[in-house]
């Protein structure tokens, strides 16, 4: 996994941890029913985070494998995308 992908996964995990911490602080002032809904929401967010992490890892491995198998094509695609983005940005001005 690349450094950027690892950073993205770690940042996503940190957001979930911070959100969970804030929810715990807020939930002290809420009713039991609201607290239960928050707990369910946090569990769903954790599951979503795990799924996103797995998908990101798979995508990163596939991308790495493809780039290693076809380095010149990867450079060509990167160049073409760069030119396309540049052309779009120049037209907007």
Backbone as XML, in Angstrom:
<?xml version="1.0"?>
<chain id="A" units="angstrom">
  <residue number="1" name="UNK">
    <atom name="N" x="0.835" y="-1.158" z="0.000"/>
    <atom name="CA" x="0.000" y="0.000" z="0.000"/>
    <atom name="C" x="0.888" y="1.231" z="0.000"/>
  </residue>
  <residue number="2" name="UNK">
    <atom name="N" x="0.487" y="2.233" z="-0.731"/>
    <atom name="CA" x="1.295" y="3.436" z="-0.822"/>
    <atom name="C" x="1.167" y="4.268" z="0.443"/>
  </residue>
  <residue number="3" name="UNK">
    <atom name="N" x="2.078" y="5.197" z="0.584"/>
    <atom name="CA" x="2.081" y="6.070" z="1.751"/>
    <atom name="C" x="0.815" y="6.923" z="1.765"/>
  </residue>
  <residue number="4" name="UNK">
    <atom name="N" x="0.416" y="7.428" z="0.604"/>
    <atom name="CA" x="-0.778" y="8.275" z="0.525"/>
    <atom name="C" x="-2.028" y="7.489" z="0.914"/>
  </residue>
  <residue number="5" name="UNK">
    <atom name="N" x="-2.122" y="6.256" z="0.467"/>
    <atom name="CA" x="-3.274" y="5.421" z="0.803"/>
    <atom name="C" x="-3.299" y="5.137" z="2.291"/>
  </residue>
  <residue number="6" name="UNK">
    <atom name="N" x="-2.142" y="4.828" z="2.838"/>
    <atom name="CA" x="-2.041" y="4.550" z="4.274"/>
    <atom name="C" x="-2.441" y="5.785" z="5.076"/>
  </residue>
  <residue number="7" name="UNK">
    <atom name="N" x="-2.009" y="6.959" z="4.632"/>
    <atom name="CA" x="-2.370" y="8.195" z="5.308"/>
    <atom name="C" x="-3.875" y="8.428" z="5.267"/>
  </residue>
  <residue number="8" name="UNK">
    <atom name="N" x="-4.476" y="8.165" z="4.098"/>
    <atom name="CA" x="-5.917" y="8.342" z="3.941"/>
    <atom name="C" x="-6.683" y="7.420" z="4.883"/>
  </residue>
  <residue number="9" name="UNK">
    <atom name="N" x="-6.260" y="6.181" z="4.959"/>
    <atom name="CA" x="-6.913" y="5.218" z="5.850"/>
    <atom name="C" x="-6.760" y="5.665" z="7.305"/>
  </residue>
  <residue number="10" name="UNK">
    <atom name="N" x="-5.562" y="6.095" z="7.675"/>
    <atom name="CA" x="-5.332" y="6.540" z="9.051"/>
    <atom name="C" x="-6.150" y="7.791" z="9.382"/>
  </residue>
  <residue number="11" name="UNK">
    <atom name="N" x="-6.239" y="8.720" z="8.437"/>
    <atom name="CA" x="-7.043" y="9.921" z="8.647"/>
    <atom name="C" x="-8.514" y="9.570" z="8.827"/>
  </residue>
  <residue number="12" name="UNK">
    <atom name="N" x="-8.997" y="8.627" z="8.021"/>
    <atom name="CA" x="-10.389" y="8.210" z="8.118"/>
    <atom name="C" x="-10.661" y="7.573" z="9.480"/>
  </residue>
  <residue number="13" name="UNK">
    <atom name="N" x="-9.731" y="6.737" z="9.936"/>
    <atom name="CA" x="-9.880" y="6.118" z="11.253"/>
    <atom name="C" x="-9.881" y="7.176" z="12.358"/>
  </residue>
  <residue number="14" name="UNK">
    <atom name="N" x="-9.030" y="8.177" z="12.219"/>
    <atom name="CA" x="-8.953" y="9.240" z="13.218"/>
    <atom name="C" x="-10.255" y="10.036" z="13.269"/>
  </residue>
  <residue number="15" name="UNK">
    <atom name="N" x="-10.856" y="10.290" z="12.120"/>
    <atom name="CA" x="-12.140" y="11.001" z="12.078"/>
    <atom name="C" x="-13.202" y="10.195" z="12.811"/>
  </residue>
  <residue number="16" name="UNK">
    <atom name="N" x="-13.226" y="8.892" z="12.580"/>
    <atom name="CA" x="-14.205" y="8.044" z="13.259"/>
    <atom name="C" x="-13.955" y="8.051" z="14.768"/>
  </residue>
  <residue number="17" name="UNK">
    <atom name="N" x="-12.694" y="7.971" z="15.189"/>
    <atom name="CA" x="-12.379" y="7.991" z="16.621"/>
    <atom name="C" x="-12.806" y="9.309" z="17.263"/>
  </residue>
  <residue number="18" name="UNK">
    <atom name="N" x="-12.508" y="10.431" z="16.586"/>
    <atom name="CA" x="-12.889" y="11.729" z="17.133"/>
    <atom name="C" x="-14.405" y="11.862" z="17.210"/>
  </residue>
  <residue number="19" name="UNK">
    <atom name="N" x="-15.093" y="11.396" z="16.159"/>
    <atom name="CA" x="-16.546" y="11.446" z="16.159"/>
    <atom name="C" x="-17.129" y="10.608" z="17.283"/>
  </residue>
  <residue number="20" name="UNK">
    <atom name="N" x="-16.556" y="9.440" z="17.496"/>
    <atom name="CA" x="-17.013" y="8.570" z="18.568"/>
    <atom name="C" x="-16.814" y="9.232" z="19.927"/>
  </residue>
  <residue number="21" name="UNK">
    <atom name="N" x="-15.685" y="9.890" z="20.104"/>
    <atom name="CA" x="-15.402" y="10.569" z="21.360"/>
    <atom name="C" x="-16.392" y="11.709" z="21.597"/>
  </residue>
  <residue number="22" name="UNK">
    <atom name="N" x="-16.643" y="12.482" z="20.580"/>
    <atom name="CA" x="-17.595" y="13.593" z="20.711"/>
    <atom name="C" x="-19.004" y="13.077" z="20.973"/>
  </residue>
  <residue number="23" name="UNK">
    <atom name="N" x="-19.356" y="11.969" z="20.314"/>
    <atom name="CA" x="-20.678" y="11.393" z="20.545"/>
    <atom name="C" x="-20.827" y="10.921" z="21.983"/>
  </residue>
  <residue number="24" name="UNK">
    <atom name="N" x="-19.761" y="10.364" z="22.536"/>
    <atom name="CA" x="-19.813" y="9.930" z="23.937"/>
    <atom name="C" x="-20.043" y="11.121" z="24.860"/>
  </residue>
  <residue number="25" name="UNK">
    <atom name="N" x="-19.344" y="12.225" z="24.563"/>
    <atom name="CA" x="-19.509" y="13.428" z="25.380"/>
    <atom name="C" x="-20.936" y="13.961" z="25.294"/>
  </residue>
  <residue number="26" name="UNK">
    <atom name="N" x="-21.480" y="13.993" z="24.098"/>
    <atom name="CA" x="-22.829" y="14.523" z="23.896"/>
    <atom name="C" x="-23.874" y="13.568" z="24.451"/>
  </residue>
  <residue number="27" name="UNK">
    <atom name="N" x="-23.616" y="12.271" z="24.332"/>
    <atom name="CA" x="-24.624" y="11.292" z="24.729"/>
    <atom name="C" x="-24.897" y="11.298" z="26.228"/>
  </residue>
  <residue number="28" name="UNK">
    <atom name="N" x="-24.008" y="11.825" z="27.013"/>
    <atom name="CA" x="-24.233" y="11.903" z="28.461"/>
    <atom name="C" x="-25.465" y="12.746" z="28.778"/>
  </residue>
  <residue number="29" name="UNK">
    <atom name="N" x="-25.733" y="13.717" z="27.914"/>
    <atom name="CA" x="-26.849" y="14.626" z="28.144"/>
    <atom name="C" x="-28.125" y="14.172" z="27.447"/>
  </residue>
  <residue number="30" name="UNK">
    <atom name="N" x="-28.098" y="13.060" z="26.755"/>
    <atom name="CA" x="-29.257" y="12.630" z="25.985"/>
    <atom name="C" x="-30.019" y="11.514" z="26.678"/>
  </residue>
  <residue number="31" name="UNK">
    <atom name="N" x="-31.205" y="11.294" z="26.180"/>
    <atom name="CA" x="-32.023" y="10.209" z="26.720"/>
    <atom name="C" x="-31.437" y="8.858" z="26.310"/>
  </residue>
  <residue number="32" name="UNK">
    <atom name="N" x="-31.924" y="7.806" z="26.911"/>
    <atom name="CA" x="-31.442" y="6.456" z="26.607"/>
    <atom name="C" x="-31.730" y="6.078" z="25.159"/>
  </residue>
  <residue number="33" name="UNK">
    <atom name="N" x="-32.889" y="6.478" z="24.650"/>
    <atom name="CA" x="-33.252" y="6.148" z="23.268"/>
    <atom name="C" x="-32.315" y="6.844" z="22.279"/>
  </residue>
  <residue number="34" name="UNK">
    <atom name="N" x="-32.040" y="8.114" z="22.520"/>
    <atom name="CA" x="-31.136" y="8.857" z="21.645"/>
    <atom name="C" x="-29.724" y="8.284" z="21.734"/>
  </residue>
  <residue number="35" name="UNK">
    <atom name="N" x="-29.330" y="7.893" z="22.946"/>
    <atom name="CA" x="-28.005" y="7.309" z="23.137"/>
    <atom name="C" x="-27.884" y="5.998" z="22.356"/>
  </residue>
  <residue number="36" name="UNK">
    <atom name="N" x="-28.954" y="5.214" z="22.376"/>
    <atom name="CA" x="-28.964" y="3.946" z="21.643"/>
    <atom name="C" x="-28.852" y="4.182" z="20.131"/>
  </residue>
  <residue number="37" name="UNK">
    <atom name="N" x="-29.568" y="5.176" z="19.636"/>
    <atom name="CA" x="-29.481" y="5.501" z="18.201"/>
    <atom name="C" x="-28.065" y="5.948" z="17.830"/>
  </residue>
  <residue number="38" name="UNK">
    <atom name="N" x="-27.450" y="6.733" z="18.701"/>
    <atom name="CA" x="-26.076" y="7.166" z="18.444"/>
    <atom name="C" x="-25.125" y="5.977" z="18.437"/>
  </residue>
  <residue number="39" name="UNK">
    <atom name="N" x="-25.321" y="5.055" z="19.353"/>
    <atom name="CA" x="-24.465" y="3.872" z="19.415"/>
    <atom name="C" x="-24.584" y="3.062" z="18.134"/>
  </residue>
  <residue number="40" name="UNK">
    <atom name="N" x="-25.812" y="2.908" z="17.644"/>
    <atom name="CA" x="-26.031" y="2.185" z="16.388"/>
    <atom name="C" x="-25.356" y="2.924" z="15.234"/>
  </residue>
  <residue number="41" name="UNK">
    <atom name="N" x="-25.476" y="4.254" z="15.217"/>
    <atom name="CA" x="-24.852" y="5.041" z="14.153"/>
    <atom name="C" x="-23.333" y="4.916" z="14.178"/>
  </residue>
  <residue number="42" name="UNK">
    <atom name="N" x="-22.758" y="4.921" z="15.356"/>
    <atom name="CA" x="-21.302" y="4.779" z="15.482"/>
    <atom name="C" x="-20.873" y="3.399" z="14.990"/>
  </residue>
  <residue number="43" name="UNK">
    <atom name="N" x="-21.638" y="2.372" z="15.335"/>
    <atom name="CA" x="-21.311" y="1.014" z="14.875"/>
    <atom name="C" x="-21.363" y="0.942" z="13.352"/>
  </residue>
  <residue number="44" name="UNK">
    <atom name="N" x="-22.376" y="1.565" z="12.758"/>
    <atom name="CA" x="-22.477" y="1.582" z="11.295"/>
    <atom name="C" x="-21.292" y="2.334" z="10.679"/>
  </residue>
  <residue number="45" name="UNK">
    <atom name="N" x="-20.904" y="3.446" z="11.295"/>
    <atom name="CA" x="-19.761" y="4.211" z="10.783"/>
    <atom name="C" x="-18.483" y="3.391" z="10.851"/>
  </residue>
  <residue number="46" name="UNK">
    <atom name="N" x="-18.308" y="2.632" z="11.925"/>
    <atom name="CA" x="-17.125" y="1.774" z="12.042"/>
    <atom name="C" x="-17.123" y="0.702" z="10.955"/>
  </residue>
  <residue number="47" name="UNK">
    <atom name="N" x="-18.283" y="0.095" z="10.730"/>
    <atom name="CA" x="-18.378" y="-0.920" z="9.674"/>
    <atom name="C" x="-18.061" y="-0.316" z="8.309"/>
  </residue>
  <residue number="48" name="UNK">
    <atom name="N" x="-18.611" y="0.865" z="8.064"/>
    <atom name="CA" x="-18.350" y="1.547" z="6.792"/>
    <atom name="C" x="-16.865" y="1.858" z="6.646"/>
  </residue>
  <residue number="49" name="UNK">
    <atom name="N" x="-16.236" y="2.270" z="7.741"/>
    <atom name="CA" x="-14.803" y="2.564" z="7.724"/>
    <atom name="C" x="-14.000" y="1.315" z="7.388"/>
  </residue>
  <residue number="50" name="UNK">
    <atom name="N" x="-14.361" y="0.191" z="7.999"/>
    <atom name="CA" x="-13.647" y="-1.059" z="7.726"/>
    <atom name="C" x="-13.820" y="-1.484" z="6.270"/>
  </residue>
  <residue number="51" name="UNK">
    <atom name="N" x="-15.039" y="-1.372" z="5.758"/>
    <atom name="CA" x="-15.289" y="-1.732" z="4.359"/>
    <atom name="C" x="-14.523" y="-0.820" z="3.416"/>
  </residue>
  <residue number="52" name="UNK">
    <atom name="N" x="-14.541" y="0.485" z="3.698"/>
    <atom name="CA" x="-13.821" y="1.435" z="2.852"/>
    <atom name="C" x="-12.319" y="1.150" z="2.882"/>
  </residue>
  <residue number="53" name="UNK">
    <atom name="N" x="-11.806" y="0.810" z="4.054"/>
    <atom name="CA" x="-10.381" y="0.495" z="4.179"/>
    <atom name="C" x="-10.021" y="-0.731" z="3.346"/>
  </residue>
  <residue number="54" name="UNK">
    <atom name="N" x="-10.867" y="-1.759" z="3.424"/>
    <atom name="CA" x="-10.611" y="-2.970" z="2.644"/>
    <atom name="C" x="-10.659" y="-2.672" z="1.145"/>
  </residue>
  <residue number="55" name="UNK">
    <atom name="N" x="-11.660" y="-1.919" z="0.722"/>
    <atom name="CA" x="-11.780" y="-1.582" z="-0.691"/>
    <atom name="C" x="-10.609" y="-0.733" z="-1.155"/>
  </residue>
  <residue number="56" name="UNK">
    <atom name="N" x="-10.174" y="0.178" z="-0.297"/>
    <atom name="CA" x="-9.042" y="1.032" z="-0.650"/>
    <atom name="C" x="-7.767" y="0.212" z="-0.788"/>
  </residue>
  <residue number="57" name="UNK">
    <atom name="N" x="-7.576" y="-0.737" z="0.112"/>
    <atom name="CA" x="-6.386" y="-1.590" z="0.034"/>
    <atom name="C" x="-6.382" y="-2.426" z="-1.248"/>
  </residue>
  <residue number="58" name="UNK">
    <atom name="N" x="-7.542" y="-2.988" z="-1.585"/>
    <atom name="CA" x="-7.651" y="-3.792" z="-2.809"/>
    <atom name="C" x="-7.383" y="-2.921" z="-4.029"/>
  </residue>
  <residue number="59" name="UNK">
    <atom name="N" x="-7.980" y="-1.738" z="-4.058"/>
    <atom name="CA" x="-7.787" y="-0.838" z="-5.196"/>
    <atom name="C" x="-6.327" y="-0.402" z="-5.315"/>
  </residue>
  <residue number="60" name="UNK">
    <atom name="N" x="-5.692" y="-0.126" z="-4.185"/>
    <atom name="CA" x="-4.287" y="0.283" z="-4.212"/>
    <atom name="C" x="-3.396" y="-0.845" z="-4.726"/>
  </residue>
  <residue number="61" name="UNK">
    <atom name="N" x="-3.674" y="-2.073" z="-4.303"/>
    <atom name="CA" x="-2.877" y="-3.211" z="-4.776"/>
    <atom name="C" x="-3.079" y="-3.433" z="-6.272"/>
  </residue>
  <residue number="62" name="UNK">
    <atom name="N" x="-4.322" y="-3.314" z="-6.737"/>
    <atom name="CA" x="-4.587" y="-3.472" z="-8.173"/>
    <atom name="C" x="-3.883" y="-2.391" z="-8.986"/>
  </residue>
  <residue number="63" name="UNK">
    <atom name="N" x="-3.979" y="-1.162" z="-8.497"/>
    <atom name="CA" x="-3.335" y="-0.050" z="-9.201"/>
    <atom name="C" x="-1.830" y="-0.249" z="-9.252"/>
  </residue>
  <residue number="64" name="UNK">
    <atom name="N" x="-1.245" y="-0.621" z="-8.130"/>
    <atom name="CA" x="0.195" y="-0.852" z="-8.079"/>
    <atom name="C" x="0.596" y="-1.959" z="-9.042"/>
  </residue>
  <residue number="65" name="UNK">
    <atom name="N" x="-0.171" y="-3.030" z="-9.057"/>
    <atom name="CA" x="0.121" y="-4.152" z="-9.940"/>
    <atom name="C" x="0.028" y="-3.745" z="-11.412"/>
  </residue>
  <residue number="66" name="UNK">
    <atom name="N" x="-1.020" y="-3.004" z="-11.743"/>
    <atom name="CA" x="-1.211" y="-2.569" z="-13.134"/>
    <atom name="C" x="-0.097" y="-1.633" z="-13.575"/>
  </residue>
  <residue number="67" name="UNK">
    <atom name="N" x="0.272" y="-0.700" z="-12.716"/>
    <atom name="CA" x="1.340" y="0.248" z="-13.065"/>
    <atom name="C" x="2.666" y="-0.485" z="-13.237"/>
  </residue>
  <residue number="68" name="UNK">
    <atom name="N" x="2.923" y="-1.474" z="-12.394"/>
    <atom name="CA" x="4.172" y="-2.234" z="-12.525"/>
    <atom name="C" x="4.195" y="-3.090" z="-13.791"/>
  </residue>
  <residue number="69" name="UNK">
    <atom name="N" x="3.033" y="-3.593" z="-14.193"/>
    <atom name="CA" x="2.964" y="-4.415" z="-15.407"/>
    <atom name="C" x="3.035" y="-3.561" z="-16.678"/>
  </residue>
  <residue number="70" name="UNK">
    <atom name="N" x="2.485" y="-2.355" z="-16.611"/>
    <atom name="CA" x="2.414" y="-1.488" z="-17.792"/>
    <atom name="C" x="2.894" y="-0.075" z="-17.442"/>
  </residue>
  <residue number="71" name="UNK">
    <atom name="N" x="4.181" y="0.094" z="-17.178"/>
    <atom name="CA" x="4.659" y="1.407" z="-16.717"/>
    <atom name="C" x="4.518" y="2.511" z="-17.762"/>
  </residue>
  <residue number="72" name="UNK">
    <atom name="N" x="4.779" y="2.199" z="-19.028"/>
    <atom name="CA" x="4.694" y="3.242" z="-20.054"/>
    <atom name="C" x="3.252" y="3.665" z="-20.296"/>
  </residue>
  <residue number="73" name="UNK">
    <atom name="N" x="2.345" y="2.718" z="-20.262"/>
    <atom name="CA" x="0.929" y="3.056" z="-20.415"/>
    <atom name="C" x="0.462" y="3.913" z="-19.236"/>
  </residue>
  <residue number="74" name="UNK">
    <atom name="N" x="0.937" y="3.603" z="-18.044"/>
    <atom name="CA" x="0.557" y="4.378" z="-16.863"/>
    <atom name="C" x="1.058" y="5.819" z="-16.978"/>
  </residue>
  <residue number="75" name="UNK">
    <atom name="N" x="2.282" y="5.976" z="-17.455"/>
    <atom name="CA" x="2.825" y="7.322" z="-17.648"/>
    <atom name="C" x="2.016" y="8.054" z="-18.715"/>
  </residue>
  <residue number="76" name="UNK">
    <atom name="N" x="1.646" y="7.360" z="-19.775"/>
    <atom name="CA" x="0.850" y="7.967" z="-20.842"/>
    <atom name="C" x="-0.519" y="8.404" z="-20.347"/>
  </residue>
  <residue number="77" name="UNK">
    <atom name="N" x="-1.168" y="7.563" z="-19.554"/>
    <atom name="CA" x="-2.476" y="7.917" z="-19.005"/>
    <atom name="C" x="-2.338" y="9.120" z="-18.075"/>
  </residue>
  <residue number="78" name="UNK">
    <atom name="N" x="-1.311" y="9.126" z="-17.253"/>
    <atom name="CA" x="-1.077" y="10.268" z="-16.358"/>
    <atom name="C" x="-0.842" y="11.553" z="-17.129"/>
  </residue>
  <residue number="79" name="UNK">
    <atom name="N" x="-0.070" y="11.462" z="-18.191"/>
    <atom name="CA" x="0.197" y="12.630" z="-19.029"/>
    <atom name="C" x="-1.087" y="13.119" z="-19.691"/>
  </residue>
  <residue number="80" name="UNK">
    <atom name="N" x="-1.863" y="12.201" z="-20.230"/>
    <atom name="CA" x="-3.112" y="12.581" z="-20.900"/>
    <atom name="C" x="-4.086" y="13.229" z="-19.910"/>
  </residue>
  <residue number="81" name="UNK">
    <atom name="N" x="-4.197" y="12.656" z="-18.728"/>
    <atom name="CA" x="-5.082" y="13.250" z="-17.729"/>
    <atom name="C" x="-4.602" y="14.631" z="-17.300"/>
  </residue>
  <residue number="82" name="UNK">
    <atom name="N" x="-3.308" y="14.782" z="-17.168"/>
    <atom name="CA" x="-2.747" y="16.090" z="-16.816"/>
    <atom name="C" x="-3.039" y="17.129" z="-17.870"/>
  </residue>
  <residue number="83" name="UNK">
    <atom name="N" x="-2.888" y="16.750" z="-19.138"/>
    <atom name="CA" x="-3.195" y="17.677" z="-20.226"/>
    <atom name="C" x="-4.681" y="18.027" z="-20.249"/>
  </residue>
  <residue number="84" name="UNK">
    <atom name="N" x="-5.516" y="17.030" z="-20.028"/>
    <atom name="CA" x="-6.959" y="17.259" z="-20.024"/>
    <atom name="C" x="-7.364" y="18.204" z="-18.900"/>
  </residue>
  <residue number="85" name="UNK">
    <atom name="N" x="-6.863" y="17.960" z="-17.714"/>
    <atom name="CA" x="-7.181" y="18.834" z="-16.568"/>
    <atom name="C" x="-6.658" y="20.244" z="-16.834"/>
  </residue>
  <residue number="86" name="UNK">
    <atom name="N" x="-5.457" y="20.336" z="-17.375"/>
    <atom name="CA" x="-4.900" y="21.649" z="-17.695"/>
    <atom name="C" x="-5.734" y="22.401" z="-18.704"/>
  </residue>
  <residue number="87" name="UNK">
    <atom name="N" x="-6.199" y="21.701" z="-19.724"/>
    <atom name="CA" x="-7.021" y="22.338" z="-20.752"/>
    <atom name="C" x="-8.351" y="22.812" z="-20.160"/>
  </residue>
  <residue number="88" name="UNK">
    <atom name="N" x="-8.948" y="22.007" z="-19.299"/>
    <atom name="CA" x="-10.212" y="22.394" z="-18.675"/>
    <atom name="C" x="-10.011" y="23.618" z="-17.781"/>
  </residue>
  <residue number="89" name="UNK">
    <atom name="N" x="-8.951" y="23.633" z="-17.016"/>
    <atom name="CA" x="-8.685" y="24.763" z="-16.140"/>
    <atom name="C" x="-8.398" y="26.032" z="-16.926"/>
  </residue>
  <residue number="90" name="UNK">
    <atom name="N" x="-7.694" y="25.918" z="-18.051"/>
    <atom name="CA" x="-7.416" y="27.090" z="-18.864"/>
    <atom name="C" x="-8.680" y="27.655" z="-19.509"/>
  </residue>
  <residue number="91" name="UNK">
    <atom name="N" x="-9.604" y="26.806" z="-19.871"/>
    <atom name="CA" x="-10.854" y="27.267" z="-20.489"/>
    <atom name="C" x="-11.765" y="27.978" z="-19.475"/>
  </residue>
  <residue number="92" name="UNK">
    <atom name="N" x="-11.648" y="27.614" z="-18.230"/>
    <atom name="CA" x="-12.494" y="28.239" z="-17.199"/>
    <atom name="C" x="-12.116" y="29.673" z="-16.939"/>
  </residue>
  <residue number="93" name="UNK">
    <atom name="N" x="-10.888" y="30.007" z="-17.171"/>
    <atom name="CA" x="-10.433" y="31.393" z="-16.905"/>
    <atom name="C" x="-10.899" y="32.266" z="-17.984"/>
  </residue>
</chain>
